[in-house]
Amino acid sequence: MRIVRACFDENLQCIVAASEVDKGTLAARLADGVVVIGPASAQESYLSVERVVAAALASGCDAIHPGYGFLSERPELAEACEEHGLVFVGPPGNVMRRSGDKLKSREVAVHLGIPTGGGTQGLDSLEAAVEAALRLDAFPYILKASAGGGGRGMTIVRDPAQLERSFETSKQEALMAFGDGTVYLERYVEHARHIEVQVLADHYGNVIHLGERDCSAQRRHQKLIEEAPAVALPIELIEAMRSAAVSLARELDYVGAGTIEFLVDVDRGDFLYLELNARVQVEHPVTEMVTGVDIVRAQLRIAQGEPLWFTQSEVVISGHSIECRINAEDPRANFMPNPGLVLEWVAPQGAGIRVDTFVQSGVHIPPHYDSMVAKLIVHAVDRPAALRLMARALDRLRIEGVSTTAPLHRSIVGDEGFGTKPITTRWIEETFLPDWEGSAR
């Protein structure tokens, strides 16, 4: 829906590639056309480079926008587009191989003097992992997948015995999720804030940032709430992360919209580089709300060869924005996915409120893909005002027929601890959820 809307605003024809279960979605109905590329199984539809490229060629498209997930960070798709004369809305394949691979982008960060927290290169065996961990002797570590993110393949490792238990699990999960089982160890930050910087880069070496987002409201490495800008951080630290993000994108010859992610170590007062996401992020609307820049339209313009039409000094951060990811999950039942028929859908409206969704009354939420059904975004003059507006918007959001995380979001934004001081990435799991779940008993 988001990309269809951007194409409409740019006066571009848009053809949606859909699986069998998605051919009747709102995005497919509002697009200029739809091509069914396979059955519900993602492996036979959305994860097939061949089917996606064939659909684009058959329908006469000039370009492919890869969306948020699935093939969005697969260099094979970018390279297939280059081979068949299609424009890939994103960085070239050779750039993505460097930027999308965490290990390779970490090497570039080290070269630029950007802190990375140490750790290892790719580990191909349990023996190599144990040897490296004992040699570095810097427990706790976090075991991470080189080829992806979103918490897949990530495990906190506090001792060698735990590493032995977790290595194969993380490797297999990474292989299933990203088609690449390479994993590595990185220093684990006990008390961290997750801060990311949005960048835009054109084909002519121009790179700018659009400020930063705070994505610390997480559960099991999955983001629940995002905000822009980050608050209660020293301006010197913010400027250092922004500068590092621009330098990294420029060094990589990056093109398009990208997000550079960092962890702020609350105890040390410093930061370390995590990864570069070579695509548009789910949480991009909060950046759009505080800058007035339409990031997806910017992707499309850059892909058409336009130089950036504004400079860094013209980027103005105004007010505060918050986004809640509304998922079809039951947070009272260990966040069990809850697909099904939406009997009633009523979205909040009003000044400063934005809802990005494909949901309408009567829509069936399928079980095959990610459980996110909507993004509720607000914008106000400052964070306290944005929290009050989000609380009112969540009160007016009505979804009947499926369980969602909306009640959880309402409790979080109304929590005094969340509202009065910055949280860390473990706050929801360790501080908020135990009390919230206990209140239901």
C-alpha positions as CSV (number, residue, x, y, z in Angstrom):
1,M,0.0,0.0,0.0
2,R,2.8,2.4,0.9
3,I,4.6,1.9,-2.4
4,V,1.4,2.0,-4.4
5,R,0.6,5.4,-2.8
6,A,4.0,6.7,-3.6
7,C,3.8,5.6,-7.2
8,F,0.4,7.4,-7.5
9,D,1.9,10.6,-6.0
10,E,4.7,10.4,-8.5
11,N,2.3,9.7,-11.4
12,L,3.9,6.3,-12.1
13,Q,2.0,3.2,-13.1
14,C,2.3,0.5,-10.5
15,I,1.9,-3.3,-11.0
16,V,1.7,-5.4,-7.8
17,A,3.3,-8.8,-7.7
18,A,1.1,-10.9,-5.5
19,S,0.9,-14.5,-4.3
20,E,-2.4,-16.3,-4.7
21,V,-3.6,-15.3,-1.3
22,D,-2.7,-11.7,-1.8
23,K,-4.3,-11.1,-5.2
24,G,-7.4,-9.5,-3.7
25,T,-5.7,-7.2,-1.2
26,L,-6.3,-3.5,-1.1
27,A,-2.8,-2.8,-2.6
28,A,-3.6,-5.1,-5.5
29,R,-7.0,-3.5,-6.1
30,L,-5.6,0.1,-6.0
31,A,-2.6,-0.6,-8.2
32,D,-2.8,-0.3,-12.0
33,G,-2.5,-4.0,-12.3
34,V,-1.6,-7.2,-10.5
35,V,0.4,-10.3,-11.5
36,V,0.1,-13.5,-9.5
37,I,3.6,-14.9,-9.1
38,G,2.9,-18.1,-7.2
39,P,1.2,-19.9,-4.3
40,A,1.0,-18.7,-0.7
41,S,4.4,-20.2,0.1
42,A,7.0,-17.3,0.2
43,Q,9.6,-19.7,-1.2
44,E,7.5,-20.2,-4.3
45,S,6.4,-16.6,-4.7
46,Y,7.9,-13.6,-2.9
47,L,11.3,-15.2,-2.4
48,S,11.7,-16.2,-6.0
49,V,14.0,-13.8,-7.9
50,E,13.1,-15.6,-11.2
51,R,9.3,-15.2,-10.7
52,V,9.5,-11.6,-9.6
53,V,11.7,-10.6,-12.6
54,A,9.6,-12.6,-15.0
55,A,6.5,-10.8,-13.8
56,A,8.1,-7.4,-14.2
57,L,9.2,-8.2,-17.8
58,A,5.9,-9.8,-18.8
59,S,4.0,-6.7,-17.6
60,G,6.2,-4.2,-19.3
61,C,7.6,-2.6,-16.1
62,D,10.7,-0.4,-16.1
63,A,11.6,-1.0,-12.5
64,I,11.2,-3.2,-9.4
65,H,10.6,-1.8,-6.0
66,P,11.5,-4.6,-3.6
67,G,9.5,-3.4,-0.6
68,Y,10.4,-3.9,3.0
69,G,11.3,-7.6,3.4
70,F,11.6,-10.8,1.4
71,L,14.0,-9.9,-1.5
72,S,14.6,-6.3,-0.5
73,E,18.2,-6.9,0.6
74,R,19.1,-9.8,-1.8
75,P,21.8,-8.6,-4.2
76,E,20.7,-11.4,-6.5
77,L,17.5,-9.4,-7.3
78,A,19.4,-6.2,-7.9
79,E,21.8,-8.1,-10.2
80,A,19.0,-9.8,-12.0
81,C,17.4,-6.4,-12.7
82,E,20.7,-5.1,-14.1
83,E,21.0,-8.2,-16.3
84,H,17.5,-7.8,-17.7
85,G,17.5,-4.0,-18.2
86,L,15.3,-3.3,-15.2
87,V,15.9,-0.5,-12.7
88,F,16.2,-1.7,-9.1
89,V,14.9,0.8,-6.6
90,G,17.8,0.5,-4.3
91,P,21.6,0.2,-4.4
92,P,23.3,-1.8,-7.2
93,G,24.0,-5.4,-6.5
94,N,27.8,-4.9,-5.9
95,V,27.0,-2.2,-3.4
96,M,24.4,-4.3,-1.6
97,R,26.8,-7.2,-1.3
98,R,29.0,-4.9,0.8
99,S,26.4,-2.9,2.6
100,G,23.8,-5.7,3.2
101,D,26.4,-8.2,4.6
102,K,27.0,-7.1,8.2
103,L,30.5,-8.5,8.3
104,K,31.6,-6.6,5.1
105,S,30.0,-3.4,6.2
106,R,31.6,-3.7,9.6
107,E,35.0,-3.9,7.9
108,V,34.2,-0.6,6.1
109,A,33.1,0.9,9.5
110,V,36.4,-0.1,11.1
111,H,38.3,1.4,8.2
112,L,36.5,4.7,8.8
113,G,37.2,4.6,12.5
114,I,33.5,4.0,13.4
115,P,33.3,1.9,16.7
116,T,31.9,-1.6,16.1
117,G,32.4,-3.2,19.5
118,G,34.9,-5.8,18.4
119,G,33.8,-9.4,17.9
120,T,34.6,-11.9,15.2
121,Q,34.4,-12.5,11.5
122,G,32.1,-15.2,10.1
123,L,32.2,-18.5,12.0
124,D,31.8,-21.7,10.0
125,S,31.9,-24.2,12.9
126,L,31.1,-24.5,16.6
127,E,34.8,-25.2,17.2
128,A,35.8,-21.9,15.6
129,A,33.1,-20.1,17.6
130,V,34.2,-21.5,20.9
131,E,37.9,-20.9,20.2
132,A,37.2,-17.3,19.2
133,A,35.0,-16.6,22.3
134,L,37.6,-18.0,24.6
135,R,40.4,-16.1,22.9
136,L,38.5,-12.8,23.1
137,D,37.2,-13.5,26.6
138,A,34.7,-10.7,26.6
139,F,31.4,-12.4,27.6
140,P,28.6,-11.7,27.3
141,Y,28.4,-11.8,23.5
142,I,25.6,-11.8,21.1
143,L,25.5,-14.4,18.2
144,K,24.2,-12.7,15.0
145,A,23.4,-13.6,11.4
146,S,25.6,-11.9,8.9
147,A,22.9,-11.8,6.2
148,G,19.9,-10.4,8.0
149,G,18.3,-8.7,11.0
150,G,15.0,-8.5,12.8
151,G,16.2,-10.7,15.6
152,R,16.5,-13.8,13.4
153,G,19.4,-16.0,14.4
154,M,20.3,-13.7,17.4
155,T,21.2,-15.2,20.8
156,I,22.7,-13.7,23.9
157,V,25.7,-15.9,24.9
158,R,27.0,-15.5,28.5
159,D,29.4,-18.5,28.7
160,P,31.0,-21.2,26.5
161,A,28.4,-23.8,27.4
162,Q,25.6,-21.5,26.2
163,L,27.5,-20.9,23.0
164,E,27.6,-24.6,22.3
165,R,23.8,-24.8,22.8
166,S,23.0,-21.8,20.7
167,F,25.4,-22.0,17.7
168,E,23.6,-24.5,15.5
169,T,20.2,-23.1,16.4
170,S,21.3,-19.6,15.3
171,K,23.0,-20.9,12.2
172,Q,19.9,-22.9,11.1
173,E,17.5,-20.0,11.8
174,A,19.7,-17.7,9.8
175,L,19.8,-20.2,6.9
176,M,16.0,-20.5,6.9
177,A,15.3,-16.8,7.2
178,F,18.0,-15.4,4.8
179,G,19.4,-18.3,2.8
180,D,22.8,-17.8,4.5
181,G,23.8,-19.5,7.7
182,T,26.9,-17.4,8.4
183,V,27.0,-16.1,12.0
184,Y,29.4,-14.1,14.1
185,L,30.0,-12.9,17.7
186,E,29.7,-9.3,18.8
187,R,30.1,-7.7,22.2
188,Y,26.7,-7.6,23.9
189,V,25.7,-4.3,25.5
190,E,23.7,-4.9,28.6
191,H,22.0,-1.5,28.8
192,A,21.5,-0.2,25.3
193,R,19.4,2.2,23.3
194,H,18.8,1.3,19.7
195,I,19.3,4.4,17.6
196,E,19.2,4.4,13.8
197,V,20.0,7.1,11.2
198,Q,18.1,7.5,8.0
199,V,20.1,8.4,4.9
200,L,19.4,9.3,1.3
201,A,22.0,9.0,-1.4
202,D,21.8,9.7,-5.1
203,H,23.9,8.4,-8.1
204,Y,26.2,11.4,-8.0
205,G,27.8,11.1,-4.6
206,N,25.4,13.3,-2.7
207,V,24.5,11.8,0.7
208,I,22.4,13.4,3.5
209,H,20.8,12.2,6.7
210,L,17.2,12.8,7.8
211,G,18.0,12.6,11.5
212,E,17.7,9.6,13.8
213,R,15.1,7.3,15.3
214,D,14.9,5.6,18.7
215,C,13.8,2.0,18.3
216,S,14.5,0.8,21.8
217,A,11.0,-0.3,22.6
218,Q,11.5,-4.0,21.7
219,R,10.6,-7.5,22.6
220,R,13.0,-10.3,21.6
221,H,14.8,-7.9,19.2
222,Q,11.5,-7.1,17.5
223,K,10.6,-3.4,17.4
224,L,7.2,-2.5,18.9
225,I,7.4,1.3,19.0
226,E,9.6,3.8,17.2
227,E,10.2,7.5,17.7
228,A,11.9,10.4,16.0
229,P,14.0,12.2,17.0
230,A,15.9,10.5,19.8
231,V,15.6,12.3,23.1
232,A,17.9,12.7,26.2
233,L,21.1,12.0,24.3
234,P,24.1,14.4,24.2
235,I,24.1,16.4,21.0
236,E,27.7,15.4,20.5
237,L,26.8,11.7,20.5
238,I,23.9,12.3,18.1
239,E,26.0,14.3,15.7
240,A,28.7,11.6,15.8
241,M,26.2,8.9,14.8
242,R,24.7,11.1,12.0
243,S,28.2,11.8,10.7
244,A,29.2,8.1,10.9
245,A,26.1,7.1,9.0
246,V,26.8,9.6,6.1
247,S,30.4,8.7,6.0
248,L,29.6,4.9,5.8
249,A,27.0,5.4,3.0
250,R,29.4,7.6,1.0
251,E,32.3,5.1,1.4
252,L,30.1,2.3,0.2
253,D,28.9,4.3,-2.8
254,Y,25.4,3.7,-1.5
255,V,22.4,4.7,-3.6
256,G,18.8,5.2,-2.4
257,A,17.3,5.1,1.0
258,G,19.2,3.3,3.7
259,T,19.2,3.0,7.5
260,I,22.4,2.8,9.6
261,E,21.8,1.2,13.0
262,F,23.7,1.9,16.2
263,L,23.6,0.8,19.8
264,V,24.2,3.4,22.5
265,D,25.9,1.9,25.5
266,V,24.1,3.7,28.4
267,D,26.7,2.7,30.9
268,R,29.7,3.8,28.9
269,G,28.1,6.8,27.2
270,D,29.3,5.8,23.7
271,F,27.9,4.0,20.6
272,L,28.8,1.2,18.3
273,Y,27.8,0.4,14.7
274,L,25.4,-2.5,14.2
275,E,24.5,-2.7,10.5
276,L,23.2,-1.0,7.4
277,N,19.8,-1.9,6.2
278,A,19.8,-1.5,2.4
279,R,16.1,-0.8,2.0
280,V,13.2,1.3,3.3
281,Q,12.5,0.5,7.0
282,V,9.1,-0.2,8.5
283,E,9.5,2.7,10.8
284,H,10.3,5.3,8.1
285,P,7.0,7.2,8.7
286,V,8.3,8.8,11.9
287,T,11.2,10.3,10.0
288,E,8.8,11.5,7.3
289,M,6.6,13.2,9.9
290,V,9.4,15.2,11.5
291,T,11.2,16.2,8.3
292,G,8.3,16.4,5.7
293,V,10.4,14.2,3.3
294,D,8.5,11.4,1.6
295,I,11.2,8.7,1.7
296,V,9.5,6.3,-0.7
297,R,8.9,9.0,-3.3
298,A,12.6,9.9,-2.8
299,Q,13.6,6.3,-3.6
300,L,11.6,6.5,-6.8
301,R,13.1,9.8,-7.9
302,I,16.6,8.7,-7.1
303,A,16.0,5.4,-9.1
304,Q,15.0,7.5,-12.1
305,G,18.4,9.3,-11.9
306,E,17.4,12.5,-10.2
307,P,20.1,14.2,-8.0
308,L,19.1,15.0,-4.5
309,W,16.9,18.1,-4.6
310,F,17.8,19.5,-1.2
311,T,20.9,19.8,0.9
312,Q,21.8,18.8,4.5
313,S,21.3,22.3,5.8
314,E,17.7,22.3,4.4
315,V,16.7,19.3,6.5
316,V,14.7,20.6,9.5
317,I,13.6,18.3,12.3
318,S,10.3,19.6,13.6
319,G,8.3,18.2,16.6
320,H,8.2,14.6,17.7
321,S,6.7,11.5,16.0
322,I,5.8,8.0,17.4
323,E,4.8,4.9,15.6
324,C,3.1,1.8,17.0
325,R,3.4,-1.4,15.0
326,I,0.0,-3.1,15.3
327,N,0.4,-6.9,14.9
328,A,-2.3,-9.6,14.7
329,E,-0.9,-11.3,17.8
330,D,-2.3,-12.0,21.2
331,P,0.2,-10.4,23.7
332,R,-1.7,-12.1,26.6
333,A,-0.9,-15.5,25.1
334,N,2.9,-15.1,24.6
335,F,2.3,-13.0,21.4
336,M,0.8,-15.9,19.5
337,P,-0.1,-14.9,15.9
338,N,-3.8,-14.5,15.4
339,P,-4.7,-14.5,11.7
340,G,-8.4,-14.5,10.7
341,L,-11.3,-12.4,9.6
342,V,-11.5,-8.8,10.6
343,L,-15.1,-8.2,11.4
344,E,-14.8,-4.5,12.1
345,W,-12.0,-2.0,11.5
346,V,-12.3,1.7,12.5
347,A,-9.1,3.7,12.3
348,P,-8.6,7.0,14.3
349,Q,-8.5,10.2,12.4
350,G,-7.5,13.8,13.2
351,A,-4.7,16.3,12.9
352,G,-1.3,14.7,13.4
353,I,-2.6,11.1,13.0
354,R,-1.6,8.8,10.2
355,V,-2.5,5.1,9.6
356,D,-0.7,3.0,7.1
357,T,-2.6,-0.3,6.5
358,F,-4.2,-2.6,4.1
359,V,-6.9,-3.6,6.6
360,Q,-10.6,-2.9,6.1
361,S,-13.7,-4.5,7.6
362,G,-14.1,-7.9,6.0
363,V,-10.4,-8.4,5.2
364,H,-8.9,-11.8,6.1
365,I,-5.4,-11.7,7.7
366,P,-3.5,-14.7,6.2
367,P,-1.3,-16.9,8.4
368,H,1.5,-17.1,5.8
369,Y,3.5,-13.9,6.3
370,D,4.5,-11.3,8.9
371,S,1.7,-10.5,11.4
372,M,1.9,-6.7,11.1
373,V,-1.5,-5.3,10.0
374,A,-1.1,-1.6,10.5
375,K,1.2,1.2,11.6
376,L,-0.3,4.0,13.7
377,I,1.8,7.1,13.6
378,V,1.3,10.5,15.3
379,H,3.1,13.8,15.2
380,A,3.0,16.6,17.7
381,V,5.0,19.5,19.0
382,D,7.0,17.5,21.5
383,R,7.3,14.0,23.0
384,P,4.8,14.5,25.9
385,A,2.2,15.8,23.4
386,A,2.9,13.0,21.0
387,L,2.4,10.4,23.7
388,R,-1.0,12.0,24.7
389,L,-2.0,12.0,21.0
390,M,-1.0,8.4,20.6
391,A,-3.0,7.4,23.7
392,R,-6.1,9.0,22.3
393,A,-5.6,7.5,18.8
394,L,-5.2,4.0,20.3
395,D,-8.3,4.5,22.3
396,R,-10.2,5.2,19.1
397,L,-8.7,2.3,17.1
398,R,-11.2,-0.5,16.9
399,I,-10.4,-4.0,15.6
400,E,-12.9,-6.8,16.0
401,G,-12.4,-10.4,15.0
402,V,-8.6,-10.8,15.6
403,S,-6.5,-10.1,18.6
404,T,-3.9,-7.4,18.2
405,T,-1.1,-5.7,20.1
406,A,-3.0,-2.4,20.3
407,P,-3.9,-2.9,24.0
408,L,-0.3,-3.5,24.8
409,H,0.7,-0.4,23.0
410,R,-1.9,1.6,24.9
411,S,-0.5,0.4,28.2
412,I,3.1,1.2,27.2
413,V,2.5,4.8,26.0
414,G,0.5,5.4,29.2
415,D,3.2,4.0,31.5
416,E,4.9,6.6,33.6
417,G,8.3,5.0,33.2
418,F,8.0,5.1,29.4
419,G,6.8,8.7,29.4
420,T,9.3,10.2,31.8
421,K,12.7,8.8,30.8
422,P,14.4,7.0,27.9
423,I,14.2,3.2,28.0
424,T,16.7,0.6,27.0
425,T,16.1,-2.4,24.6
426,R,15.4,-4.7,27.6
427,W,12.9,-2.5,29.4
428,I,9.8,-4.0,27.9
429,E,10.8,-7.6,28.5
430,E,12.4,-7.1,31.9
431,T,10.4,-4.2,33.5
432,F,7.2,-3.6,31.7
433,L,5.9,-7.0,30.6
434,P,6.1,-8.9,33.9
435,D,3.9,-6.3,35.7
436,W,1.6,-6.0,32.7
437,E,1.1,-9.8,32.3
438,G,0.7,-10.1,36.1
439,S,-2.1,-7.6,36.0
440,A,-4.1,-9.9,33.8
441,R,-4.0,-12.8,36.2
